Amino acid sequence: MEQKCALERQILENALSLSSIAPDEMAFRIMKTPGYTAVTAGEVIYIIKCVPVACRVRQTNHCYNELPVIHSNVSYFLSPRSRILLKVGTPKDCNELLPTMFRMHDSWYKLMPRPVEALPPPTIEPLTRPKWKYISPSALATSGIYSTDDLNRLRDHIMFPVEKPSTLNTLAQGAMGHAIPANTISLYNMLDEKSLEKIAESTGERLWKGFITFGSASAGVLAIILIVRLLKLVVDSIIRGYALHSIYGWSLHLLGAIWSSITHLLLHLGARIDTEAGKEADVEAPKHEMQPLVPEKELVNSAKCSGENEKENTIMIRDYGELNKYLQASGRP
């Protein structure tokens, strides 16, 4: 009895050691029946029983580690051993040498990817030595049963669980910012055509949003500059209009205040007209008045000798022109 309890305790300890790696497998080992799963929360484990439902096998074009099924017109995947419905399956290579097998209705079926009935696998029993027969893959290739591509895919499928930890470690290092050795991982294999198109569309949308933001900011700056220029134009027009009004008054010339070049031309022409008018006024202005050159007594004597009217007893010479006429009339040199 003690030996049986010790063995049972060892089984429980081994099952609990799987709690952090495979909780559903731990629940299956403890409950010893499918339909149970476990959730780890801190230092405790919650075992949860799932409600049994009816489902049927679903036909697919790819192979998965789980069984594709349909429940309530929704696609699911039935996990092995625990028989829990999953929304996402684990894809694998369809290989006839290592097919995925499930037991349904007391019969074994292999998925290729369609279910095909197969021979039951040998059962491992305690205190017995399992029989194992090695078959070289190269012999299968030379005999024509399988092609070279099938054997290469078989080799990759066998080595995948061995290479998986190192690949995950490399991806984790890259995600954490560490250096990744060259030619080890290519992200191109992880992206299909739709993903690349989606990335291109997303990049184009981001660039277009950036252009729209830059255009809006530029439009705001241009609006501010335009308002400042309009204010400057109004002030300059008022000043130029005042300058034109001082020369031309209220006339059509005031319209030239809108353009600075026309304003300068009108001011230049107005200054030229004022200059010419000033010169003409200087020419028409009288010269300095001259004082009488002939004494008053001489003028009286000459008037008496000539016998002219007494009203012409005085002669006033006002400029050089009158003096010249007077000299010529009097016969004096």
C-alpha distance (Angstrom), angle and dihedral (degrees) to the residues before:
residue distance angle dihedral
M1 . . .
E2 3.78 . .
Q3 3.78 90.1 .
K4 3.80 90.3 52.5
C5 3.82 91.3 49.8
A6 3.79 91.2 48.3
L7 3.82 90.3 50.3
E8 3.81 91.0 48.2
R9 3.79 90.5 49.2
Q10 3.80 90.4 51.2
I11 3.80 90.4 51.4
L12 3.81 91.1 51.2
E13 3.79 91.9 48.5
N14 3.79 90.8 50.8
A15 3.80 90.0 48.7
L16 3.80 92.4 49.5
S17 3.79 90.4 51.4
L18 3.82 87.2 65.0
S19 3.81 93.4 56.2
S20 3.82 94.6 95.8
I21 3.80 94.2 41.8
A22 3.81 106.6 36.0
P23 3.82 113.9 5.1
D24 3.82 93.4 175.9
E25 3.82 90.5 53.5
M26 3.80 89.9 50.1
A27 3.82 90.6 51.7
F28 3.81 90.4 49.5
R29 3.81 92.0 51.9
I30 3.78 94.2 47.3
M31 3.82 97.1 43.6
K32 3.84 92.8 34.2
T33 3.81 91.9 -146.4
P34 3.82 134.5 81.4
G35 3.79 123.7 -104.9
Y36 3.81 98.4 64.5
T37 3.77 132.4 105.6
A38 3.79 135.2 176.7
V39 3.80 136.5 -138.3
T40 3.80 121.7 -155.3
A41 3.82 115.2 -142.2
G42 3.79 114.3 173.8
E43 3.79 109.2 -57.8
V44 3.80 96.3 -16.7
I45 3.79 133.7 75.1
Y46 3.80 124.7 -144.7
I47 3.81 116.0 -151.9
I48 3.81 112.0 -152.4
K49 3.78 127.1 -166.0
C50 3.81 117.6 -144.4
V51 3.82 123.5 -141.0
P52 3.84 111.8 -110.2
V53 3.83 113.9 -119.5
A54 3.79 134.7 177.5
C55 3.82 118.8 -108.4
R56 3.78 138.7 161.5
V57 3.79 135.1 -140.0
R58 3.81 116.7 -87.9
Q59 3.79 123.8 -145.9
T60 3.81 115.2 -127.4
N61 3.79 138.1 172.4
H62 3.81 94.7 -132.9
C63 3.76 135.4 58.5
Y64 3.79 122.4 -116.0
N65 3.78 135.7 -175.4
E66 3.82 86.6 -124.6
L67 3.80 129.9 57.6
P68 3.84 113.5 -100.0
V69 3.81 109.6 -130.7
I70 3.81 140.2 163.5
H71 3.80 125.4 -130.0
S72 3.82 122.3 177.8
N73 3.83 89.7 -13.1
V74 3.80 90.3 -57.6
S75 3.81 123.3 117.6
Y76 3.81 116.9 -119.8
F77 3.78 139.8 161.9
L78 3.80 122.4 -126.6
S79 3.79 111.2 -138.4
P80 3.82 117.0 -135.9
R81 3.84 120.7 -104.9
S82 3.83 96.1 -2.3
R83 3.85 92.4 52.9
I84 3.82 93.9 -148.0
L85 3.80 120.8 155.4
L86 3.79 113.8 -115.3
K87 3.80 129.0 -171.0
V88 3.81 94.5 -145.8
G89 3.78 126.6 45.0
T90 3.80 133.3 -156.8
P91 3.82 110.2 -111.9
K92 3.79 118.8 -140.9
D93 3.77 139.2 174.3
C94 3.80 116.2 -82.5
N95 3.78 101.9 -123.3
E96 3.79 125.1 164.2
L97 3.78 92.4 -151.7
L98 3.83 93.9 56.8
P99 3.82 105.4 24.0
T100 3.79 126.5 171.3
M101 3.82 109.0 -105.7
F102 3.81 132.1 -165.0
R103 3.78 133.0 -179.1
M104 3.79 112.0 -127.3
H105 3.81 125.3 170.3
D106 3.82 92.5 -8.9
S107 3.80 91.1 -54.4
W108 3.78 133.2 100.6
Y109 3.80 121.9 -124.7
K110 3.78 131.3 -175.5
L111 3.80 121.4 -149.5
M112 3.83 113.8 -131.2
P113 3.12 76.9 170.2
R114 3.80 90.1 -74.3
P115 3.80 115.0 62.3
V116 3.77 112.5 -96.1
E117 3.80 123.4 -179.4
A118 3.81 112.7 -111.3
L119 3.77 139.8 -178.9
P120 3.80 115.3 -85.4
P121 3.80 113.8 -101.1
P122 3.79 119.4 -116.0
T123 3.80 115.6 -89.8
I124 3.77 120.8 -126.9
E125 3.80 112.6 -133.0
P126 3.79 130.1 -174.3
L127 3.78 120.7 -98.9
T128 3.80 90.5 18.4
R129 3.76 131.1 104.0
P130 3.83 112.6 -129.1
K131 3.76 117.8 -127.9
W132 3.78 114.1 -123.2
K133 3.79 129.0 -179.0
Y134 3.79 121.0 -167.1
I135 3.79 119.1 -141.4
S136 3.80 117.2 -170.2
P137 3.80 112.9 -129.2
S138 3.79 90.4 -145.2
A139 3.79 90.0 60.4
L140 3.81 89.5 52.7
A141 3.80 89.5 52.2
T142 3.80 95.1 48.4
S143 3.79 91.5 46.9
G144 3.81 90.7 56.7
I145 3.80 96.8 -119.1
Y146 3.83 94.2 116.5
S147 3.78 130.9 18.5
T148 3.79 126.8 -122.9
D149 3.80 91.1 -105.1
D150 3.79 90.4 55.9
L151 3.79 90.9 52.7
N152 3.81 92.0 47.7
R153 3.79 90.9 51.5
L154 3.81 88.7 47.7
R155 3.79 90.6 52.9
D156 3.81 91.3 49.4
H157 3.79 90.7 47.9
I158 3.82 91.6 51.8
M159 3.80 93.6 47.1
F160 3.80 95.3 45.0
P161 3.85 95.9 84.7
V162 3.80 88.6 48.6
E163 3.81 95.3 48.7
K164 3.81 95.1 39.5
P165 3.86 97.6 83.3
S166 3.81 93.3 51.2
T167 3.81 91.8 47.4
L168 3.79 92.1 49.5
N169 3.80 89.7 47.7
T170 3.82 90.6 53.0
L171 3.81 91.7 49.1
A172 3.79 90.7 48.7
Q173 3.81 90.9 51.6
G174 3.79 91.1 51.0
A175 3.82 91.6 48.2
M176 3.81 90.2 52.1
G177 3.80 92.3 51.3
H178 3.79 99.4 -103.2
A179 3.79 123.5 137.9
I180 3.81 116.8 -88.2
P181 3.81 119.7 -150.3
A182 3.78 113.7 -110.6
N183 3.82 120.8 -100.8
T184 3.81 93.1 15.9
I185 3.82 104.5 103.6
S186 3.79 128.9 20.1
L187 3.78 119.0 -164.5
Y188 3.79 89.8 -162.2
N189 3.81 89.8 79.6
M190 3.80 89.9 55.3
L191 3.81 94.6 55.5
D192 3.79 124.3 71.7
E193 3.78 127.7 -162.0
K194 3.81 94.3 -90.9
S195 3.79 91.6 51.0
L196 3.81 91.2 51.2
E197 3.81 90.9 48.7
K198 3.80 90.3 49.5
I199 3.81 91.1 50.0
A200 3.81 90.3 49.3
E201 3.82 91.8 49.1
S202 3.79 91.7 47.3
T203 3.81 90.9 49.3
G204 3.81 91.2 48.7
E205 3.81 91.4 49.5
R206 3.81 91.3 50.1
L207 3.81 91.3 49.5
W208 3.78 91.3 47.5
K209 3.82 90.9 50.0
G210 3.79 88.3 50.5
F211 3.80 90.6 51.8
I212 3.82 90.7 48.4
T213 3.81 91.2 50.5
F214 3.80 91.3 47.8
G215 3.80 90.7 46.7
S216 3.81 91.9 51.0
A217 3.80 91.6 49.7
S218 3.81 91.1 46.5
A219 3.81 90.7 49.1
G220 3.81 89.8 52.7
V221 3.80 92.0 50.3
L222 3.81 91.5 46.8
A223 3.81 90.2 49.3
I224 3.80 90.7 54.0
I225 3.82 91.0 47.8
L226 3.81 90.4 47.9
I227 3.81 92.2 51.3
V228 3.81 90.8 49.8
R229 3.80 90.9 48.3
L230 3.82 91.3 49.5
L231 3.80 91.3 50.9
K232 3.80 89.8 48.4
L233 3.82 90.3 49.1
V234 3.80 91.6 51.6
V235 3.81 93.3 48.9
D236 3.82 92.3 45.2
S237 3.80 91.1 48.1
I238 3.81 91.3 52.2
I239 3.81 91.5 50.2
R240 3.82 93.1 46.3
G241 3.82 90.2 46.3
Y242 3.77 90.8 53.4
A243 3.82 90.1 51.1
L244 3.82 91.6 49.5
H245 3.80 91.6 46.0
S246 3.80 91.2 54.8
I247 3.84 89.0 59.2
Y248 3.82 107.0 29.2
G249 3.81 101.9 21.1
W250 3.79 120.0 -151.5
S251 3.79 101.7 -10.7
L252 3.79 142.1 115.8
H253 3.78 88.6 -82.7
L254 3.78 88.1 81.8
L255 3.84 88.9 74.0
G256 3.77 87.8 69.7
A257 3.81 88.9 69.4
I258 3.81 88.6 82.7
W259 3.83 91.9 68.2
S260 3.78 119.5 48.9
S261 3.82 94.3 -151.9
I262 3.83 92.6 54.8
T263 3.80 89.8 45.8
H264 3.82 91.3 54.0
L265 3.83 90.4 48.0
L266 3.80 93.3 50.4
L267 3.82 91.9 46.8
H268 3.81 90.1 49.8
L269 3.81 92.1 49.7
G270 3.81 91.8 45.7
A271 3.82 92.1 51.4
R272 3.84 89.8 49.0
I273 3.82 92.7 51.7
D274 3.81 90.9 49.3
T275 3.80 90.4 50.8
E276 3.83 93.1 51.8
A277 3.81 91.3 46.2
G278 3.80 90.1 52.4
K279 3.80 91.6 51.9
E280 3.83 92.5 50.9
A281 3.80 90.7 49.8
D282 3.79 90.1 52.7
V283 3.83 91.6 51.8
E284 3.83 94.4 49.3
A285 3.86 94.2 46.7
P286 3.94 115.1 104.5
K287 3.74 120.8 -106.3
H288 3.80 125.6 -121.0
E289 3.83 112.3 -60.3
M290 3.78 114.8 -112.5
Q291 3.81 125.4 -135.6
P292 3.84 118.5 -123.5
L293 3.82 109.5 -83.1
V294 3.77 97.0 -163.5
P295 3.79 117.2 72.6
E296 3.73 117.2 -115.8
K297 3.82 94.5 -120.5
E298 3.82 91.9 54.1
L299 3.75 90.7 51.0
V300 3.81 91.3 51.7
N301 3.80 92.1 49.4
S302 3.77 92.7 49.3
A303 3.76 89.9 49.9
K304 3.77 92.0 51.7
C305 3.84 92.6 48.4
S306 3.78 94.7 50.7
G307 3.76 93.0 46.2
E308 3.81 93.4 -133.4
N309 3.77 125.6 152.2
E310 3.73 117.6 -64.8
K311 3.82 89.2 -125.1
E312 3.82 89.9 73.1
N313 3.76 94.2 57.4
T314 3.82 93.2 118.1
I315 3.81 131.1 46.2
M316 3.82 121.8 -167.2
I317 3.79 117.1 -159.0
R318 3.79 109.4 -154.9
D319 3.86 104.1 177.6
Y320 3.78 143.3 4.7
G321 3.82 92.3 -91.1
E322 3.78 93.0 58.9
L323 3.81 90.0 44.4
N324 3.81 90.6 55.6
K325 3.81 92.0 48.7
Y326 3.78 90.5 48.2
L327 3.76 92.5 51.2
Q328 3.80 92.4 48.9
A329 3.81 91.7 48.1
S330 3.75 93.0 49.2
G331 3.80 93.4 45.3
R332 3.74 93.7 -123.6
P333 3.67 121.5 142.4
